[in-house]
Amino acid sequence: MRRFVLMLCCLTLPLTAPAPALAQSYQAVNRLQVVPLNANDFEVIEARGEGARGIWCAAADYVTQVRGITSGRLYVKTPRGRSVSGMGRIGVVFTTNAASLSTPPTTSFSVSVRDAGSGLSVVHALQFCKDYLLELRERF
C-alpha cells in the first residue's frame, strides 16, 4: 500500500507543482500579473476587463518598482493576443529595448496595445495608475 501511495504522489507531483513563471510574477498596483521574460521583455496578463490604460499602467508599475527604470520608453513588442508565458491567457509583451522590435518604434499619444512598436514614455504610462492609487488610498 505504501508503494502505491508513493508512486501516486510521484506521478501527480508534476501536475500540482507551480509553474516557475508564476512564482516569479509581479502583481501590479491594479492587480494585473506581470511575468518577466528576459532582461528587457516582460508580459502583462490581461484580467478583469482591464483595457489598454490598465495594461500600460501595469507595465509602467513593473519597470519602476521591479527594474528601477524611471525614465525612457516602453514599447509593445507583441500586441495583445495569446500569452507567451501561460496557456489560456491573453497578454501583451512589452520591451524596454527598441532595437529588439520587429517593426520600427512609433510615438503616439493614443493608448493602444494592438500594434507592435507602439511606445509611451514610462512617465506617461505611469499616469494611468493614478486612479488605482487613489482607490487604494480611499480604502485605508
Secondary structure, DSSP 8 states (H G I E B T S, - for coil): -HHHHHHHHHHHHHHHS--HHHHT-EE-TTS-EEEE-SSSEEEEE--TT--HHHHHHHHHHHHHHTS---SSEEEEEEEEEE-SSSTT-EEEEEES-GGG-SS--EE-SS--SSSTTEEEEHHHHHGGGHHHHHHHHHH-
